[in-house]
Amino acid sequence: MLSTCFIHLKTQPWWIITLSLLGFLSLFKNSIFLLKWIFITFFRKPKNLKKYGTWALITGSTDGIGKAFSFQLAKKGLNLILVSRNLSKLKNVTREIEAKYPNTRIKIFEIDFSGPNISAGILEMKEAIKGLDVGVLINNVGVTYPSAMFFHEVDEEIWMNLVRVNVEGTSLITRGIIEGMVARRKGAIVNIGSGASIVTPSHPLYAVYAATKGYIDQLSRCLYVEYKHYGIDVQCQVPLYVSTKMASKVASVEKPSVFIPSAEKYVESAVGSIGYEARCTPYWGHSIQWWLASILPDAVLDAWRLSIGINRRRG
């Protein structure tokens, strides 16, 4: 049968053979991609996070994704360092976690990443946790616009706050924690990026937010390469919409759905991805949306995102 196929191919024009070969290669590539996605999404085992260290530090830990990470990492047996600007919320979350996981040791630090003294607050925290085996860092803290705005409408105070929290805060706390990881030659850093800077080619009417998340993505990739030989796994996780207070305020996300998970559902997937790829979209529904976006022309995505931004601005 195989010889018959070869004889048949010899009788075909060269361009038909070329197109057939290209079609076969494309089918083979897509099949490998699909099988890899199925394995990673549904069958790959999570890493034992305790191998990185006994403590995890989570920024923005009192709401949404950060709070969900705090509970999931406590469930994995890690002690927690919770960082947020609201001391009352920090104490409430601590009580909730201790009620569910009484063996978890918890330290809390009140740091306002939008304030003028970020460096001082992080330095004070760094001194207080000196000697702790901090193996996992979750850089979750982040802010966005209060509403959709054209770039010229964004007050300086708003976009400077975005830069301080999303860029300066993430950089400073990573700088403060990674030294200990280098000394111990182990660690995992997760930076929470955004589909606004990666999945779509643009995010109009949220330009500065998307730009700061683009910084997070590139910083993560560079650190992934720089520190891999130190035993430190750096990763940028790229969520799309997650049902949180921020998403509700900005995108009118009212409740979870198949493609918009709750923070808890998202983090279940996110924790399982720690320590693997330099960039990933842990939740399966988000990865499908990313794939769909990847096959559309940039012009179509640009027009779609612009129309969404304008509609939100009018609303």
C-alpha positions in Angstrom: 0.0 0.0 0.0 2.8 2.4 0.9 4.6 1.7 -2.5 1.3 2.4 -4.3 1.1 5.8 -2.5 4.7 6.6 -3.6 3.9 5.7 -7.2 0.8 7.8 -7.1 2.8 10.8 -5.8 5.3 10.5 -8.6 2.5 11.0 -11.1 1.4 14.3 -9.4 2.6 17.8 -10.3 5.3 19.2 -8.0 3.0 21.9 -6.6 0.4 19.4 -5.5 3.2 17.4 -3.7 4.4 20.6 -2.1 1.0 21.6 -0.9 0.3 18.1 0.4 3.6 18.1 2.3 2.9 21.6 3.8 -0.6 20.4 4.8 0.8 17.3 6.5 3.4 19.3 8.4 0.7 21.8 9.6 -1.5 18.9 10.7 1.4 17.3 12.5 2.4 20.5 14.3 -1.2 21.3 15.4 -1.6 17.7 16.6 1.5 18.0 18.7 0.3 21.3 20.1 -3.1 19.9 21.0 -1.6 16.8 22.7 0.8 19.0 24.7 -2.0 21.3 25.8 -4.1 18.4 26.9 -1.2 16.9 28.9 -0.3 20.2 30.6 -3.9 21.2 31.3 -5.3 18.0 32.6 -2.6 15.4 33.4 0.7 17.1 34.4 1.4 16.8 38.1 2.0 20.0 40.1 5.4 20.5 41.6 6.0 20.0 45.3 6.3 23.7 46.3 8.0 22.8 49.6 11.1 22.0 47.7 11.6 25.7 47.1 11.2 26.6 50.7 8.8 26.6 53.7 7.5 30.1 53.3 5.6 31.9 50.6 5.2 35.6 50.2 2.0 37.0 48.5 1.4 40.6 47.7 -2.1 42.0 47.3 -3.1 39.1 49.5 -6.4 40.3 51.0 -8.7 40.2 47.9 -9.3 38.3 44.7 -6.5 36.3 43.2 -4.0 37.2 46.0 -6.3 36.0 48.7 -7.1 32.8 46.8 -3.3 32.2 46.4 -2.9 32.6 50.2 -5.4 29.8 50.9 -4.1 27.5 48.3 -0.5 27.8 49.4 -1.5 27.3 53.0 -3.3 24.1 51.8 0.0 23.0 50.2 1.6 23.3 53.7 3.5 26.5 53.2 3.8 29.2 55.9 2.7 32.6 54.7 3.9 36.2 54.5 0.9 38.3 53.6 1.5 41.8 52.2 -1.2 44.4 51.7 -1.9 48.1 52.3 -4.9 47.4 54.5 -4.0 46.1 58.0 -7.6 45.3 59.0 -8.1 43.1 56.0 -4.7 41.4 56.6 -5.8 40.5 60.1 -9.2 39.2 58.8 -7.6 37.0 56.2 -5.1 35.7 58.8 -7.9 34.6 61.0 -9.8 33.0 58.1 -6.7 31.0 57.1 -5.8 30.0 60.6 -9.3 28.7 61.2 -9.0 26.5 58.2 -5.3 25.6 58.4 -4.4 25.9 62.1 -0.8 24.7 61.6 0.1 27.5 59.1 2.4 30.2 60.5 1.5 33.6 59.2 3.3 37.0 59.2 1.6 40.1 57.9 3.1 43.4 56.6 1.2 46.6 55.8 2.8 48.1 52.7 1.1 50.7 50.5 2.6 50.1 47.0 1.1 53.3 45.8 2.7 55.4 48.5 5.9 57.4 48.4 7.9 55.1 50.8 7.7 51.7 49.1 11.4 51.1 49.4 11.4 51.8 53.1 8.5 49.5 53.7 10.0 46.7 51.7 13.4 47.1 53.4 11.7 46.9 56.8 9.9 43.8 55.8 13.1 42.3 54.4 14.9 42.8 57.7 11.9 41.3 59.7 11.9 38.1 57.6 15.6 37.6 57.4 16.5 34.0 58.0 13.1 32.7 56.8 13.2 30.1 54.0 11.1 32.1 51.5 10.8 29.8 48.6 7.8 31.1 46.7 7.0 34.7 45.8 3.6 35.7 44.3 3.7 39.2 42.8 0.0 39.7 42.6 -0.4 43.3 43.6 -1.7 45.5 40.7 -4.1 48.3 39.8 -5.8 49.5 36.7 -7.7 52.6 35.5 -10.9 53.6 37.4 -12.7 53.6 34.1 -11.9 53.4 30.3 -10.0 56.6 29.2 -8.1 57.9 26.2 -4.5 58.4 27.1 -4.8 62.2 27.1 -7.6 62.0 29.6 -5.6 60.0 32.2 -4.5 62.3 35.1 -0.9 62.1 36.0 -1.7 60.9 39.5 -3.6 57.9 38.0 -0.9 56.7 35.6 1.9 57.4 38.1 0.1 55.3 40.6 -0.1 52.5 38.0 3.6 52.7 37.5 4.4 52.8 41.2 2.3 49.7 42.0 2.6 47.6 38.9 6.2 48.4 37.9 8.1 49.8 40.9 6.5 47.8 43.6 6.9 44.5 41.7 10.5 45.2 40.9 11.5 46.3 44.4 9.9 43.3 46.2 11.4 40.9 43.7 14.8 42.5 44.2 14.4 42.2 47.9 13.4 38.5 47.9 15.5 37.1 45.1 18.8 37.6 46.9 17.9 35.0 49.5 16.8 32.6 46.8 20.1 33.0 45.1 21.9 32.3 48.4 19.9 29.1 48.9 20.0 28.3 45.2 16.2 27.6 45.0 13.0 29.5 44.6 9.9 30.2 42.5 8.7 33.6 41.5 5.2 34.1 39.9 4.4 37.5 38.4 0.8 38.1 37.5 0.6 39.6 34.0 -2.4 40.2 31.9 -4.0 39.2 28.6 -4.2 43.0 28.0 -0.5 43.1 27.1 0.0 39.6 25.7 -3.1 37.9 24.3 -4.3 40.9 22.3 -2.1 43.2 20.3 -3.5 46.3 22.0 -5.7 47.3 24.9 -7.0 50.7 23.9 -8.4 53.1 26.6 -6.2 51.2 29.1 -2.9 52.0 27.5 -0.8 52.6 30.6 -2.1 49.6 32.4 -1.4 47.3 29.4 2.1 48.9 29.2 2.9 48.1 32.8 1.8 44.5 32.4 4.0 44.3 29.3 6.9 45.3 31.5 6.0 42.5 33.9 6.0 40.0 31.1 9.4 41.0 29.8 10.9 41.3 33.3 9.7 37.8 34.0 11.2 36.4 30.8 14.6 38.0 31.4 14.7 36.8 35.0 13.7 33.3 33.9 16.8 33.2 31.8 19.1 35.0 34.3 18.3 32.9 37.3 17.5 29.4 36.0 21.0 28.3 36.8 20.5 29.4 40.4 17.6 27.0 40.7 15.1 29.8 40.6 12.0 29.3 38.4 10.5 32.7 37.3 7.1 32.7 35.6 4.7 35.2 34.2 1.1 34.0 34.5 -1.3 35.5 32.1 -4.9 35.5 33.3 -7.8 36.9 31.2 -10.9 37.9 33.0 -11.3 36.5 36.5 -14.4 37.2 38.6 -12.9 39.6 41.1 -13.8 43.1 42.5 -11.4 44.7 40.0 -12.9 42.9 37.0 -16.4 43.7 38.3 -15.6 47.4 38.5 -13.7 47.7 35.2 -15.4 45.1 32.9 -18.8 44.6 34.6 -18.0 41.0 35.4 -20.9 40.0 37.6 -20.4 36.3 38.3 -18.1 33.4 37.3 -18.7 31.4 34.1 -16.9 28.8 32.1 -14.5 31.3 30.6 -14.5 33.7 33.5 -13.5 31.6 36.6 -13.7 32.6 40.2 -10.5 33.6 41.8 -10.5 30.3 43.7 -11.0 28.3 40.5 -8.3 30.2 38.7 -5.7 29.8 41.5 -6.3 26.0 41.6 -4.9 25.9 38.1 -2.3 28.6 38.7 -0.7 26.8 41.7 -0.3 23.7 39.5 1.6 25.6 36.9 4.2 27.1 39.3 7.8 26.2 38.3 7.2 25.2 34.7 7.0 27.5 31.7 8.4 31.0 31.7 4.9 32.3 30.5 1.6 30.5 30.8 -2.1 30.8 31.0 -3.0 28.3 33.7 -6.8 28.2 33.4 -7.9 26.0 30.5 -10.8 28.4 29.4 -8.3 31.3 29.2 -5.9 29.3 27.0 -8.7 28.4 24.6 -9.5 32.2 24.3 -5.8 32.9 23.7 -5.7 30.4 20.9 -8.8 31.8 19.3 -7.3 35.3 19.5 -4.1 34.0 18.0 -5.8 33.0 14.7 -7.5 36.4 14.2 -5.9 39.3 12.4 -4.5 42.0 14.6 -6.7 44.6 12.9 -9.8 42.7 13.9 -8.7 42.4 17.5 -7.7 46.1 17.6 -11.1 47.1 16.3 -12.9 44.8 18.8 -10.9 46.0 21.8 -11.4 49.7 20.8 -15.1 49.2 20.5 -15.2 47.6 24.0 -13.2 50.4 25.5 -15.4 53.1 23.9 -18.6 51.3 25.1 -17.3 51.2 28.6 -16.3 54.8 28.5 -19.9 55.7 27.4 -21.3 53.5 30.1 
